[in-house]
Amino acid sequence: MERLVSLFVSLRRAARGAWPVLGAVLLAGVVALHAAYPVDEQLFAGFILLVLVVVGVRAWQRSAAVEQDVWREVELGALLAVAAYATTIHVDGDLDGRYYPLIYVAVGVMSAFSRPGALFGVIALMMGFEAAIRWLSTGEVPAMALLPHAGFAMVFALLNALSLHMEVARLRRASKSELQAERDRIKEEARSYRLLRAPVEMAEESPPASRAQDVERLLRSTVEEIEMSVLLALRLVRESLGVHTALLLWLDDEEQLRISELSSDEDVLAEGPYRARDGILGAVLSQQAPVCVAPLKPSYVLPYYEDVCPVRAVAAVPVFEHGVLRGVLVADRKEPQAFDEDDVSLLEQAAHFCSRSIANERVFVQLERTKVEQGQLYRAAERLGAAITEQDVVDVGVSAASEIAAVDFAALTLFDEDTRKHEIRAVVGGDEALLDQTFTHNSGLCSMALENRHPLPYRGEYDPGRQIVFNKKLSPPEMPSLFVLPIVVHDQALGTLVLGSSEPHAFAGSERHLLEVLASHMGVSLANARMVRRLEEQATTDPMTGLLNKRAMLDVANEKLRSAKRFGRKLSVLVADIDHFKKVNDTYGHDVGDVVIKGLGAIHKRNKRNTDAVARFGGEEFVTICEETDAEGARLLAERIRNELGDASFDAHGDTVECTCSIGIATFPEAGDTWDELFKAADEALYQSKRGGRNRVSIHTRDDRSAA
């Protein structure tokens, strides 16, 4: 029924879209009838005008529509074809006149906005229109005329669509290139002003794309504020001193001078960068004091003028930031009037203003960065505080590290001081085959970072040819940046956090300190998780044998019994007890008795299945619950345990002790449908084994009698 409804809806939608196309076909029929039976020319001209109006209305509706419909495109193309054929017949009287190329014009317009399927559908309709017109007007359909027309229309449509798409692609590439150039310029300016010493990230709640846009928006607004402030200072210098050009040159990382901002009457200036050791610029930087030169000869070289020097006086003052030389402020005049002390003082004040403007914006960015960093650490600490298992700590730590730095690879290793081995417990962004791999304490970065309690490598630069991270067989992906952080709590080595990035120098900024703080938080959380795990083990595990204790076994027993009832499956309970155990304690001491208990516990561990539960119920008594096991299957397990203990021997201060055990078995539902009934039945079967001579297995029967 659902398929029929869906089919009906689809057919109704198709019919609704096809009605306008049928209307265009009817208009084409009017044109064909006019070709065979001409009507008044003025009336037909009005018809053409009406078709053009409909074309305009439908074109406007299509441009305003949010979603484009193929039927609407076919309708618009068909209306264009009707208008072209009607105009050709109205002017030439047939389809063999001078105005027939209007058909190709309609095809070209159609190819500019429609999809290929709609375009070829319209061409097919056009050829159908033409065939109908020729048949009604001449009584025949000349195939030799239609085929070339159809071929030319298709070739014209393809070439027009191809050229249009190529032009659109070119404009997109040009626009993308211009946008990228502007982004690079903003980043370069921000880097020169030391605004990019650490990556700025936005709130975690924002999606990654939105956060990237927020970062770019912040940098752009900061650079624009600096440029506006500097430009204002330069314009004031020009107005106050009547100079021809005033510009601020800033030192980059390569010790070259680049134009930060300028104000000039000159049409063309050399973009730079300029060498910082030549001419008046080199003199200012070397002396770190103002330099004025006047009058200048036409042969004097100022690097920011491409041709002959147009000025006759120049003054340059250094720009300092907290006592560090950062750039040069230059002003020149066309008149040979030298700059006096007041002029130089004004230039120094302008340089100080520019420096303060840049410093203020840097402080603003640093405050934003600090706010974000504190938010990242707060969220990470909050999530780590809520983690109660080692895996939770691992997941939260790797996720938080990815938020702090540009991390492409992350791994967390845990260290066991007893075995001196590391285990890779989490891998993100790398080969999953690394997961759960172990390696010994060696000279790799993980081992050395943990040994020295210090992150490695020092600058976060990774050379896979010279550096080993885990060991020679286990390696992270090759990338330029890698950072290994030790996870230590109270001088106890817990593991390492390994982070890698495809970006060079990804861990060289303030994120390095943040990651160290994160590793410290992870250490505390890991220690807490291990403590919680130990408390849980102590609450549910027998300390001597490592098996479940009585309390934990009761919980497991009730759960397994409910499952057996729900699915109608067998379940067997085994109760084992060491024969004459009191005699062992009295003869050899309780320490030897403990050895025997541990031995029987180990035998139970070796013989049980993964789905079985084994507990030390107290003293020398052990209980085993076997799911989906009938009495015969339980008997086979009990015999293996009994025989293995009988073949075992234990050291008793130089003497050899051999022990046996008796075992009783009860099976659900024959022996009872509650835990108390099952345990009582198994216990009765155990005492039957004891009464029958010990070192044997007994099964509780339906008539409450035990069979050995």
Backbone hydrogen bonds, N-H to C=O, Kabsch-Sander energy under -0.5 kcal/mol:
donor,donor_aa,acceptor,acceptor_aa,energy
5,V,1,M,-2.3
6,S,2,E,-2.3
7,L,3,R,-2.6
8,F,4,L,-2.6
9,V,5,V,-2.5
10,S,6,S,-2.3
11,L,7,L,-2.6
12,R,8,F,-2.4
13,R,9,V,-2.4
14,A,10,S,-2.5
15,A,11,L,-2.6
16,R,12,R,-2.4
17,G,13,R,-2.0
18,A,14,A,-1.9
19,W,15,A,-1.4
21,V,17,G,-0.6
22,L,18,A,-2.4
23,G,19,W,-2.0
24,A,20,P,-1.9
25,V,21,V,-2.1
26,L,22,L,-2.3
27,L,23,G,-2.0
28,A,24,A,-2.1
29,G,25,V,-2.0
30,V,26,L,-1.7
31,V,27,L,-1.8
32,A,28,A,-2.4
33,L,29,G,-2.4
34,H,30,V,-2.1
35,A,31,V,-1.9
36,A,32,A,-1.4
37,Y,33,L,-3.6
44,F,40,D,-2.3
45,A,41,E,-2.5
46,G,42,Q,-2.1
47,F,43,L,-1.7
48,I,44,F,-2.3
49,L,45,A,-2.4
50,L,46,G,-2.4
51,V,47,F,-2.3
52,L,48,I,-2.4
53,V,49,L,-2.1
54,V,50,L,-2.3
55,V,51,V,-2.5
56,G,52,L,-2.4
57,V,53,V,-2.5
58,R,54,V,-2.8
59,A,55,V,-2.4
60,W,56,G,-2.2
61,Q,57,V,-2.3
62,R,58,R,-2.2
63,S,59,A,-2.2
64,A,60,W,-1.6
65,A,61,Q,-1.1
65,A,62,R,-0.5
73,E,69,D,-1.7
74,V,70,V,-2.4
75,E,71,W,-2.6
76,L,72,R,-2.4
77,G,73,E,-2.4
78,A,74,V,-2.7
79,L,75,E,-2.5
80,L,76,L,-2.2
81,A,77,G,-2.3
82,V,78,A,-2.4
83,A,79,L,-2.4
84,A,80,L,-2.4
85,Y,81,A,-2.8
86,A,82,V,-2.7
87,T,83,A,-2.3
88,T,84,A,-2.3
89,I,85,Y,-2.5
90,H,86,A,-2.5
91,V,87,T,-2.2
92,D,88,T,-2.9
93,G,88,T,-0.7
93,G,89,I,-1.3
100,Y,97,G,-0.9
102,L,99,Y,-1.8
103,I,100,Y,-2.6
105,V,101,P,-1.9
106,A,102,L,-2.2
107,V,103,I,-2.0
108,G,104,Y,-2.5
109,V,105,V,-2.6
110,M,106,A,-2.4
111,S,107,V,-2.4
112,A,108,G,-0.8
112,A,109,V,-0.8
113,F,109,V,-0.6
113,F,110,M,-1.1
114,S,110,M,-1.9
119,L,115,R,-2.7
120,F,116,P,-2.6
121,G,117,G,-1.7
122,V,118,A,-2.3
123,I,119,L,-2.2
124,A,120,F,-2.1
125,L,121,G,-2.1
126,M,122,V,-2.7
127,M,123,I,-2.4
128,G,124,A,-1.9
129,F,125,L,-2.7
130,E,126,M,-2.8
131,A,127,M,-2.5
132,A,128,G,-2.3
133,I,129,F,-2.7
134,R,130,E,-2.7
135,W,131,A,-2.2
136,L,132,A,-2.4
137,S,133,I,-2.2
138,T,134,R,-2.7
139,G,134,R,-0.7
139,G,135,W,-1.3
140,E,134,R,-0.8
143,A,141,V,-0.7
145,A,142,P,-1.1
146,L,142,P,-1.9
147,L,143,A,-2.7
149,H,145,A,-1.4
150,A,146,L,-2.9
151,G,147,L,-2.6
152,F,148,P,-3.1
153,A,149,H,-2.4
154,M,150,A,-2.3
155,V,151,G,-2.7
156,F,152,F,-2.9
157,A,153,A,-2.4
158,L,154,M,-2.7
159,L,155,V,-2.8
160,N,156,F,-2.4
161,A,157,A,-2.8
162,L,158,L,-2.8
163,S,159,L,-2.7
164,L,160,N,-2.3
165,H,161,A,-2.7
166,M,162,L,-2.5
167,E,163,S,-2.2
168,V,164,L,-2.5
169,A,165,H,-2.6
170,R,166,M,-2.3
171,L,167,E,-2.6
172,R,168,V,-2.4
173,R,169,A,-2.6
174,A,170,R,-2.8
175,S,171,L,-2.9
176,K,172,R,-2.9
177,S,173,R,-2.8
178,E,174,A,-2.6
179,L,175,S,-2.5
180,Q,176,K,-2.6
181,A,177,S,-2.5
182,E,178,E,-2.3
183,R,179,L,-2.3
184,D,180,Q,-2.9
185,R,181,A,-2.3
186,I,182,E,-2.4
187,K,183,R,-2.7
188,E,184,D,-2.8
189,E,185,R,-2.8
190,A,186,I,-2.9
191,R,187,K,-2.7
192,S,188,E,-2.5
193,Y,189,E,-2.0
194,R,191,R,-1.3
195,L,190,A,-3.6
196,L,190,A,-0.6
201,E,199,P,-0.6
206,S,203,A,-1.0
211,R,207,P,-2.5
212,A,208,P,-2.3
213,Q,209,A,-2.0
214,D,210,S,-2.3
215,V,211,R,-2.3
216,E,212,A,-2.4
217,R,213,Q,-2.6
218,L,214,D,-2.4
219,L,215,V,-2.4
220,R,216,E,-2.6
221,S,217,R,-2.5
222,T,218,L,-2.2
223,V,219,L,-2.8
224,E,220,R,-2.7
225,E,221,S,-2.1
226,I,222,T,-2.1
227,E,223,V,-2.8
228,M,224,E,-2.6
229,S,225,E,-2.3
230,V,226,I,-2.8
231,L,227,E,-2.7
232,L,228,M,-2.2
233,A,229,S,-2.1
234,L,230,V,-2.4
235,R,231,L,-2.4
236,L,232,L,-2.2
237,V,233,A,-2.0
238,R,234,L,-2.3
239,E,235,R,-2.6
240,S,236,L,-2.5
241,L,237,V,-2.7
242,G,238,R,-1.7
243,V,238,R,-0.6
244,H,332,D,-3.1
245,T,332,D,-1.0
246,A,263,S,-2.7
247,L,330,V,-2.3
248,L,261,E,-2.7
249,L,247,L,-0.6
249,L,328,V,-3.3
250,W,258,R,-3.1
251,L,326,R,-2.9
252,D,256,Q,-2.4
255,E,252,D,-1.8
257,L,274,Y,-2.5
258,R,250,W,-2.2
259,I,271,E,-0.7
260,S,248,L,-3.2
260,S,258,R,-0.5
261,E,248,L,-1.1
263,S,246,A,-2.6
265,D,244,H,-1.6
270,A,304,Y,-1.9
274,Y,257,L,-3.0
276,A,255,E,-0.5
278,D,275,R,-0.6
281,L,278,D,-0.5
282,G,278,D,-2.3
283,A,279,G,-1.8
284,V,280,I,-2.2
285,L,281,L,-2.1
286,S,282,G,-2.3
287,Q,283,A,-2.6
288,Q,284,V,-2.2
289,A,284,V,-0.7
291,V,316,A,-2.6
293,V,314,V,-2.8
296,L,312,R,-1.6
300,Y,297,K,-2.2
302,L,300,Y,-0.6
305,Y,302,L,-2.2
309,C,298,P,-1.0
312,R,333,R,-2.6
313,A,333,R,-1.6
314,V,293,V,-2.4
315,A,331,A,-2.9
316,A,291,V,-2.5
317,V,329,L,-2.5
319,V,327,G,-2.6
320,F,318,P,-0.5
321,E,324,V,-2.6
324,V,321,E,-1.5
326,R,319,V,-3.3
327,G,319,V,-1.3
328,V,249,L,-2.5
329,L,317,V,-2.8
330,V,247,L,-2.7
330,V,328,V,-0.5
331,A,315,A,-2.6
332,D,245,T,-1.8
333,R,313,A,-2.6
338,A,336,P,-0.6
344,V,340,D,-2.4
345,S,341,E,-2.6
346,L,342,D,-2.3
347,L,343,D,-2.3
348,E,344,V,-2.4
349,Q,345,S,-2.3
350,A,346,L,-2.3
351,A,347,L,-2.4
352,H,348,E,-2.5
353,F,349,Q,-2.4
354,C,350,A,-2.4
355,S,351,A,-2.4
356,R,352,H,-2.6
357,S,353,F,-2.4
358,I,354,C,-2.2
359,A,355,S,-2.4
360,N,356,R,-2.8
361,E,357,S,-2.0
362,R,358,I,-2.1
363,V,359,A,-2.4
364,F,360,N,-2.1
365,V,361,E,-2.4
366,Q,362,R,-2.7
367,L,363,V,-2.5
368,E,364,F,-2.2
369,R,365,V,-2.8
370,T,366,Q,-3.0
371,K,367,L,-2.6
372,V,368,E,-2.2
373,E,369,R,-3.0
374,Q,370,T,-2.8
375,G,371,K,-2.0
376,Q,372,V,-2.6
377,L,373,E,-2.6
378,Y,374,Q,-2.6
379,R,375,G,-2.6
380,A,376,Q,-2.5
381,A,377,L,-3.0
382,E,378,Y,-2.6
383,R,379,R,-2.4
384,L,380,A,-2.7
385,G,381,A,-2.3
386,A,382,E,-1.1
387,A,383,R,-0.6
387,A,384,L,-0.7
393,V,389,T,-2.0
394,V,390,E,-2.5
395,D,391,Q,-2.6
396,V,392,D,-2.5
397,G,393,V,-2.6
398,V,394,V,-2.4
399,S,395,D,-2.1
400,A,396,V,-2.7
401,A,397,G,-2.2
402,S,398,V,-1.7
403,E,399,S,-1.1
404,I,400,A,-1.5
405,A,401,A,-2.1
407,V,405,A,-2.0
408,D,500,G,-2.8
409,F,500,G,-2.1
410,A,428,V,-2.4
411,A,498,V,-2.5
412,L,426,A,-1.7
413,T,496,T,-2.6
414,L,423,E,-2.6
415,F,494,L,-3.1
416,D,421,K,-2.6
417,E,415,F,-0.6
420,R,416,D,-1.7
421,K,416,D,-1.2
422,H,439,F,-3.3
423,E,414,L,-2.5
424,I,437,Q,-2.8
425,R,412,L,-2.7
425,R,423,E,-0.8
426,A,412,L,-1.2
428,V,410,A,-3.0
434,L,431,D,-1.9
435,L,432,E,-1.3
436,D,424,I,-3.0
437,Q,434,L,-1.9
439,F,422,H,-2.1
441,H,420,R,-1.9
445,L,468,I,-3.1
446,C,469,V,-2.0
448,M,444,G,-2.8
449,A,445,L,-2.9
450,L,446,C,-1.9
451,E,447,S,-2.3
452,N,448,M,-2.8
453,R,449,A,-1.0
454,H,449,A,-1.4
456,L,484,V,-2.0
460,G,457,P,-0.9
462,Y,460,G,-0.5
462,Y,480,P,-2.3
466,R,463,D,-1.6
467,Q,463,D,-2.7
470,F,474,L,-0.8
471,N,474,L,-1.6
475,S,473,K,-0.6
481,S,501,S,-1.7
482,L,460,G,-1.8
483,F,499,L,-3.0
484,V,456,L,-3.5
485,L,483,F,-0.6
485,L,497,L,-2.9
487,I,495,G,-3.2
488,V,486,P,-0.7
489,V,492,Q,-2.1
492,Q,489,V,-2.1
493,A,491,D,-0.6
494,L,487,I,-2.8
495,G,487,I,-1.4
496,T,413,T,-1.6
497,L,485,L,-2.7
498,V,411,A,-3.4
498,V,496,T,-0.5
499,L,483,F,-2.9
499,L,497,L,-0.5
500,G,409,F,-3.0
501,S,481,S,-2.3
506,A,503,E,-1.0
508,A,505,H,-1.1
512,R,509,G,-1.6
514,L,510,S,-1.7
515,L,511,E,-2.5
516,E,512,R,-1.8
517,V,513,H,-2.2
518,L,514,L,-2.5
519,A,515,L,-2.5
520,S,516,E,-1.9
521,H,517,V,-2.3
522,M,518,L,-2.7
523,G,519,A,-2.1
524,V,520,S,-1.8
525,S,521,H,-2.4
526,L,522,M,-2.9
527,A,523,G,-2.4
528,N,524,V,-2.3
529,A,525,S,-2.7
530,R,526,L,-2.5
531,M,527,A,-2.0
532,V,528,N,-2.7
533,R,529,A,-2.3
534,R,530,R,-2.5
535,L,531,M,-2.5
536,E,532,V,-2.4
537,E,533,R,-2.5
538,Q,534,R,-2.8
539,A,535,L,-2.0
540,T,536,E,-1.3
541,T,537,E,-2.4
542,D,547,L,-3.9
546,G,542,D,-2.5
548,L,614,V,-1.9
549,N,540,T,-1.9
553,M,549,N,-2.4
554,L,550,K,-2.1
555,D,551,R,-1.4
556,V,552,A,-2.3
557,A,553,M,-3.2
558,N,554,L,-2.2
559,E,555,D,-1.8
560,K,556,V,-2.7
561,L,557,A,-2.3
562,R,558,N,-2.1
563,S,559,E,-1.9
564,A,560,K,-2.1
565,K,561,L,-2.2
566,R,562,R,-2.3
567,F,563,S,-2.1
568,G,564,A,-0.9
569,R,564,A,-1.9
571,L,668,F,-1.1
572,S,626,C,-2.2
573,V,666,A,-3.1
574,L,624,T,-3.0
575,V,664,G,-2.5
576,A,622,F,-3.1
577,D,662,S,-2.4
578,I,620,E,-0.9
579,D,660,T,-2.6
581,F,578,I,-0.9
584,V,580,H,-1.2
585,N,581,F,-2.0
586,D,582,K,-2.7
587,T,583,K,-2.4
588,Y,584,V,-2.8
589,G,584,V,-0.7
589,G,585,N,-1.4
593,G,589,G,-1.8
594,D,590,H,-2.4
595,V,591,D,-1.4
596,V,592,V,-2.1
597,I,593,G,-2.3
598,K,594,D,-2.6
599,G,595,V,-2.2
600,L,596,V,-2.4
601,G,597,I,-2.3
602,A,598,K,-2.4
603,I,599,G,-2.0
604,H,600,L,-2.2
605,K,601,G,-2.1
606,R,602,A,-2.2
607,N,603,I,-1.7
608,K,604,H,-1.6
612,D,609,R,-1.0
613,A,625,I,-1.9
615,A,623,V,-2.6
616,R,548,L,-2.2
617,F,615,A,-0.8
617,F,621,E,-1.8
618,G,621,E,-1.0
621,E,618,G,-2.2
622,F,576,A,-2.7
623,V,615,A,-2.7
624,T,574,L,-2.7
625,I,613,A,-2.7
626,C,572,S,-2.8
626,C,624,T,-0.5
627,E,625,I,-0.5
628,E,570,K,-1.5
629,T,626,C,-0.7
634,A,630,D,-2.3
635,R,631,A,-2.2
636,L,632,E,-2.0
637,L,633,G,-1.7
638,A,634,A,-2.6
639,E,635,R,-2.6
640,R,636,L,-1.8
641,I,637,L,-2.2
642,R,638,A,-2.7
643,N,639,E,-2.9
644,E,640,R,-2.4
645,L,641,I,-2.2
646,G,642,R,-2.2
647,D,643,N,-1.7
648,A,644,E,-0.7
648,A,645,L,-0.7
650,F,657,V,-2.7
652,A,655,D,-3.4
655,D,652,A,-1.5
657,V,650,F,-3.2
659,C,645,L,-0.5
662,S,577,D,-2.7
663,I,696,R,-2.2
664,G,575,V,-2.5
665,I,698,S,-2.0
666,A,573,V,-2.0
668,F,571,L,-3.8
671,A,667,T,-3.1
672,G,669,P,-0.7
678,L,674,T,-2.3
679,F,675,W,-3.2
680,K,676,D,-2.3
681,A,677,E,-2.2
682,A,678,L,-2.6
683,D,679,F,-2.7
684,E,680,K,-2.3
685,A,681,A,-2.1
686,L,682,A,-2.2
687,Y,683,D,-2.2
688,Q,684,E,-1.7
689,S,685,A,-1.7
690,K,686,L,-2.1
691,R,687,Y,-2.8
692,G,688,Q,-1.7
693,G,690,K,-1.3
694,R,689,S,-2.5
698,S,663,I,-2.3
699,I,707,A,-2.3
700,H,665,I,-3.1
701,T,705,R,-1.6
704,D,701,T,-1.6
707,A,699,I,-2.1
